[in-house]
Amino acid sequence: MLDINTSDGRFLFFLPWQGHTLIGTTDRKGPAVSTPGPPEEEIEWLLTECQKYLGKDVVVRRSDVQSAWQGFRPLASDPNAEPGAPVSRDHIISTNPVTGITFVTGGKWTTYREMAQDVLDKVVKNHGLVAEPCQTEKLCLRGGDGYDRNVPIKLVQKLGCTQEVAEHLSHTYGMYAFEVVKMANATTKSWPRYGNLLMEGFPYLESEVEFACKKEMVQTVKDMLTLRIPLAFLNSTAAEKAAPRVADIMAKSLGWSRAEKHRQLEEALQYLDEFGGPIPKQKQRSIKSLEDLFNAFDTDKSGYIEYEELKECLNYWGAPFKSEEEAQAAFKSMDKKKDNRISLGEFKRWWNDPKNRENRLKLDLSEKYRFSTDKLGKGASSRGAAFG
């Protein structure tokens, strides 16, 4: 869906992508930066605009954002254009009058075949060459030879992977999907027989990492989790959780030393941390007290922490529950009123309860925010705990 009547005149896009809903907008002028993380105000603007198209009983929460990013589109300027001519949003083809070299710049991924045809036609014309019409429209992408719509079925039948995985592999690798699955280890399950998932809930296999190392020249964990497997663009938290396993597989496939694997993992995690997620980065980094922590968990600003909010926030902040049972037990220990929600008072009482001194959840959060007991007040001035 496309909306051209937004509050500030930019376009709004709703697109189905990889089993998720992609919401985005067009470009705006800004300084070039290398971070993929978008400004928080842009995320809020998208959420406000898309709410117009959903039912009144559906509220889009900030915590519904699984990943957020921005990209930069350099606009081409033709050096041979008239003075004052505007930059182009299309690709530019120009020939250097001194060297005779023809170059192409600008454009975008969706027009790469047109760019190839235009630049080759220009070269043929400039040099008086004789050539047949451009063949780019008829050239298959890698893995396209021999492909048909029954490839997913063949993958399921011959190699014992799930239908979801088969669809993903066939659409991503074409006929090379069979090579990816052949590299897959047995699952020790009756079904699927082959193909250990890189991350539960997503169709990506561990063997895709090995395939990329051996057949596609991937060199970094960061590249693997963004441009090869788009996990970072679908769920930034899941990408961070998958990074250590990706590093292990790549280290084995590429012969990395322990120090190189560590460097690769740190680089990837630092980059992935720049993607947006369910909780605004500035909110996460500004936590200095128990009230701040409570408010960060209260993503819908209802004044209470609900069960799903608790699980989602802890997962995002790197302290996930080990099981549904552990999550339920933790929630019940805080929800003293048994009304399926946790108030600020209940949260404080749980935190300050001596019985929870060695609680894993409390220890994880204390470590993450550098909890220090010497920052606690005394007597009536005690306000729980301080972080930072």
Secondary structure, DSSP 8 states (H G I E B T S, - for coil): -EE---TTS--EEEEEETTEEEEEE--------S-----HHHHHHHHHHHGGGS-TT----GGG---B-------B--TTS-TT---BSS-EEEE-TTT--EEEE---GGGHHHHHHHHHHHHHHHTT-------GGG---TT-TT--TTHHHHHHHHH---HHHHHHHHHHHGGGHHHHHHT--B-SSSSS-B--BSSTTS--BHHHHHHHHHHS----HHHIIIIISTHHHH-HHHHHHHHHHHHHHHHHHHT--HHHHHHHHHHHHHHHTTSB-SS-HHHHHT--BHHHHHHHH-TT-SSSB-HHHHHHHHHHTT---SSHHHHHHHHHHH-TT-SSSB-HHHHHHHHH-GGGTT-HHHHHHHHHTT--GGG---GGG--S-B--
